Amino acid sequence: MRRQLSNFVWVLVFVTLGFSSARSEVIDRIVATVNGQIILLSDWEDSLRFEAFSTGRPLDRFTAEERKAVLDRLIDRELLREQLHAADIQHATAEEVAQRVAEIRKQYAEAETELGWRAILDRYRLNEDGLKRRVATELDLMRLVDARLRPTVTVDSKSIESYYNQELLPQLRQSGAQNVPLAEVTSKIKELLTQKKISQLLITWLQSLRAGSQIRSEALMNGAGSRSQ
């Protein structure tokens, strides 16, 4: 699965987690609706925790603006989920989910042991089964985006050569590495440029989906994420 596209898409996905009943009155506040689909404050906080976990960031480092951006991505995720229902794509396999979870786990040195891994999940109030469900949805959405947008992308040889001369070679020289022939990296450059175009097209597609949808946000900026630690 393509990492650049994953970085853009995976933060649109969430899985519902449990909270104590003492906080349920606050947690269950509606913060947005997308074509009649309710997004609760608990959903928002779930996404904040997962994004912090998957990027290795302390949750209390998220600014109010960043928390609002997480809600925007959650809304985009719901729009993509609507498209997923009508799409004919192969869903993520258990092996693919396990591979993605392993990639996330490698970000944490203490996760080399099962005890350390459980401690990290507890820190972010996550659990293994919920994590797998979330990753499975992430992979499905990535497939949806790729199937929808990749066929519309073309990358010509001139663009590949331009990237090679203006981007790759200067980077190699700056790092002290030896130059590589264009022929050896053509396929990699083509895929990189393809992914960049897909990311740009995804933004346009999401804007179109938003324009054709009924979206209402009732979020309280100061209320999100601050209680999720």
RADA-V876356 format. One record per residue. RES is the residue in one small letter. PHI is phi in degrees with one decimal (* if undefined). PSI is psi in degrees with one decimal (* if undefined). OMEGA is omega in degrees with one decimal (NA if undefined). Layout:
# RADA-V876356
RES:PHI:PSI:OMEGA ; RES:PHI:PSI:OMEGA
This chain:
# RADA-V876356
m:*:144.9:-169.6 ; r:-82.4:123.1:-169.9 ; r:-68.6:-43.0:-177.7 ; q:-60.3:-45.3:178.5 ; l:-65.1:-37.0:179.2 ; s:-60.2:-42.6:-178.5 ; n:-59.8:-32.7:179.8 ; f:-78.5:-38.9:-169.7 ; v:-88.1:-35.3:-167.3 ; w:-61.2:-28.7:-178.0 ; v:-75.9:1.9:175.9 ; l:-87.7:-5.7:-169.8 ; v:-106.2:145.9:175.6 ; f:-144.2:162.3:172.3 ; v:-133.4:139.3:-176.3 ; t:-72.6:131.6:179.3 ; l:-116.7:168.1:-177.1 ; g:-89.7:147.0:175.3 ; f:-132.3:161.4:-179.8 ; s:-69.7:149.7:-177.5 ; s:-65.7:-23.8:-179.0 ; a:-65.6:-23.0:-177.3 ; r:-105.5:-0.2:-170.2 ; s:-62.7:-32.3:-178.2 ; e:-62.7:-36.6:179.4 ; v:-82.6:-44.2:-174.8 ; i:-61.3:-36.0:-173.4 ; d:-83.4:14.2:177.3 ; r:-66.6:135.7:177.0 ; i:-76.4:126.0:179.3 ; v:-108.5:-19.9:179.0 ; a:-164.9:158.3:170.5 ; t:-131.6:141.6:-180.0 ; v:-126.8:105.3:-177.3 ; n:51.6:41.4:178.7 ; g:87.4:-10.1:178.2 ; q:-83.2:124.1:-175.3 ; i:-82.8:136.8:170.2 ; i:-114.7:120.4:-177.7 ; l:-91.9:163.1:174.3 ; l:-60.1:-33.3:177.0 ; s:-64.1:-38.1:176.7 ; d:-62.7:-41.8:178.9 ; w:-61.7:-46.6:-178.7 ; e:-67.2:-35.3:175.1 ; d:-58.2:-45.6:-179.5 ; s:-66.3:-37.4:175.8 ; l:-60.7:-45.3:-179.4 ; r:-64.3:-43.8:-178.3 ; f:-67.0:-39.7:178.8 ; e:-64.9:-41.2:176.7 ; a:-62.2:-44.2:-179.8 ; f:-63.5:-47.9:-174.2 ; s:-71.8:-20.1:178.6 ; t:-105.9:-0.6:178.0 ; g:71.0:29.6:-178.5 ; r:-105.3:142.1:171.1 ; p:-64.9:137.2:-175.9 ; l:-63.7:-31.7:-177.0 ; d:-76.1:0.0:176.9 ; r:-89.5:-6.3:179.0 ; f:-75.0:126.9:176.9 ; t:-80.2:168.8:177.6 ; a:-60.1:-38.3:179.2 ; e:-66.1:-40.5:178.6 ; e:-67.5:-36.7:177.5 ; r:-65.3:-39.0:176.5 ; k:-64.2:-37.4:178.1 ; a:-63.7:-35.3:176.9 ; v:-63.2:-40.4:177.3 ; l:-64.5:-40.8:177.5 ; d:-59.7:-41.4:179.0 ; r:-69.0:-32.3:177.2 ; l:-66.0:-38.5:175.3 ; i:-64.8:-43.8:177.7 ; d:-61.5:-38.7:178.7 ; r:-61.1:-40.0:179.5 ; e:-66.7:-37.5:176.2 ; l:-63.4:-40.4:178.2 ; l:-69.6:-36.1:178.3 ; r:-61.4:-36.1:176.7 ; e:-62.1:-39.6:178.3 ; q:-70.4:-31.2:-178.2 ; l:-64.5:-34.0:-177.6 ; h:-60.8:-33.6:-177.1 ; a:-97.0:-1.0:-175.8 ; a:-90.6:147.0:178.1 ; d:-101.9:83.9:-179.8 ; i:-126.3:157.1:177.2 ; q:-82.5:125.7:-177.7 ; h:-73.7:156.5:-178.4 ; a:-59.9:138.9:177.8 ; t:-85.9:165.5:177.9 ; a:-61.1:-34.9:179.8 ; e:-67.6:-40.7:178.7 ; e:-66.9:-39.3:177.6 ; v:-63.2:-45.6:-179.8 ; a:-61.5:-37.6:179.5 ; q:-65.4:-42.0:179.9 ; r:-67.4:-41.1:177.2 ; v:-61.1:-40.2:179.2 ; a:-62.8:-37.5:178.3 ; e:-63.7:-42.2:177.9 ; i:-65.4:-41.7:-177.6 ; r:-61.9:-33.3:-178.5 ; k:-66.3:-14.9:178.7 ; q:-71.0:-16.9:-175.6 ; y:-114.7:115.4:-179.4 ; a:-61.1:-36.7:-177.3 ; e:-72.4:-9.2:-178.8 ; a:-82.5:5.1:177.5 ; e:-63.9:-28.4:176.8 ; t:-104.5:153.7:179.5 ; e:-63.0:-36.9:179.1 ; l:-63.1:-43.5:178.8 ; g:-65.6:-38.7:178.8 ; w:-63.9:-43.8:178.5 ; r:-63.6:-36.1:179.8 ; a:-65.8:-37.3:178.9 ; i:-67.2:-44.9:178.3 ; l:-60.3:-41.7:178.9 ; d:-64.1:-36.3:-178.9 ; r:-59.4:-37.6:-179.4 ; y:-99.9:9.1:178.3 ; r:56.6:47.2:176.6 ; l:-114.6:166.6:172.7 ; n:-137.2:160.6:-172.7 ; e:-61.0:-46.3:-178.0 ; d:-64.9:-43.0:178.3 ; g:-63.5:-38.5:178.6 ; l:-62.3:-43.4:-179.8 ; k:-64.7:-39.6:178.8 ; r:-64.3:-41.0:-179.3 ; r:-66.1:-44.8:179.3 ; v:-62.9:-39.2:178.8 ; a:-60.3:-42.6:178.2 ; t:-66.4:-39.4:176.8 ; e:-56.8:-47.7:-178.8 ; l:-65.4:-38.5:177.8 ; d:-62.9:-42.2:179.3 ; l:-66.7:-35.4:176.1 ; m:-62.8:-41.4:178.4 ; r:-64.6:-40.1:178.3 ; l:-59.4:-49.7:-178.7 ; v:-62.3:-43.8:-178.3 ; d:-64.4:-44.9:-178.9 ; a:-65.6:-34.3:-177.6 ; r:-77.7:-39.8:-168.4 ; l:-104.6:-32.3:-176.6 ; r:-56.6:-41.8:-178.7 ; p:-61.9:-18.0:-178.5 ; t:-90.5:-3.6:-174.7 ; v:-97.9:134.7:172.3 ; t:-128.6:138.7:177.7 ; v:-127.7:115.5:-176.9 ; d:-89.4:168.0:-176.8 ; s:-64.6:-30.0:179.0 ; k:-65.9:-39.7:178.6 ; s:-66.5:-38.6:178.9 ; i:-65.2:-45.3:-180.0 ; e:-65.2:-38.3:178.6 ; s:-63.2:-44.2:178.9 ; y:-63.7:-40.4:-179.7 ; y:-60.0:-46.4:-176.0 ; n:-78.0:-37.6:-172.7 ; q:-94.9:-20.9:-176.8 ; e:-116.8:-57.3:-172.1 ; l:-69.2:-50.6:-177.6 ; l:-60.2:-45.7:176.6 ; p:-60.0:-36.5:178.4 ; q:-65.2:-41.9:179.2 ; l:-64.6:-42.5:179.9 ; r:-65.5:-40.7:-179.4 ; q:-65.1:-34.8:-179.4 ; s:-85.2:-6.6:-179.8 ; g:82.5:9.5:-179.7 ; a:-84.2:159.1:178.9 ; q:-75.4:148.0:175.7 ; n:-66.9:149.1:176.6 ; v:-117.5:144.8:179.5 ; p:-62.6:146.9:-180.0 ; l:-56.9:-39.0:-177.1 ; a:-60.5:-30.8:-177.1 ; e:-75.7:-22.2:-175.1 ; v:-118.1:6.2:-177.5 ; t:-57.4:-46.8:-177.1 ; s:-65.3:-38.3:179.7 ; k:-68.4:-41.6:178.4 ; i:-64.6:-41.3:179.3 ; k:-60.3:-42.7:179.7 ; e:-67.4:-39.8:178.2 ; l:-61.3:-46.8:179.5 ; l:-66.7:-34.1:176.6 ; t:-63.6:-44.8:179.8 ; q:-64.7:-37.0:177.2 ; k:-62.5:-42.6:179.7 ; k:-67.7:-37.7:177.7 ; i:-62.3:-42.2:178.8 ; s:-61.7:-40.4:177.8 ; q:-65.9:-42.5:179.0 ; l:-66.6:-32.7:178.6 ; l:-63.4:-42.1:178.4 ; i:-59.8:-45.0:179.3 ; t:-64.2:-42.0:179.7 ; w:-62.3:-44.6:179.4 ; l:-64.1:-37.9:176.7 ; q:-61.9:-39.7:178.3 ; s:-66.5:-42.1:178.8 ; l:-63.5:-39.7:178.8 ; r:-64.9:-40.8:-177.7 ; a:-64.0:-30.2:-179.0 ; g:-97.5:13.5:-176.3 ; s:-121.3:162.4:174.0 ; q:-100.6:107.4:-176.2 ; i:-123.3:128.9:176.8 ; r:-132.1:125.6:179.9 ; s:-111.1:125.9:178.9 ; e:-120.2:27.6:-173.9 ; a:-68.1:143.4:172.0 ; l:-102.9:109.2:-173.0 ; m:-55.8:-39.1:-176.2 ; n:-77.4:-8.7:-176.3 ; g:-95.4:-14.1:-171.7 ; a:-89.1:134.3:170.7 ; g:80.2:-22.8:-173.7 ; s:-70.9:-20.3:-178.4 ; r:-103.0:7.7:-171.2 ; s:-93.7:1.7:-174.8 ; q:-73.1:*:NA
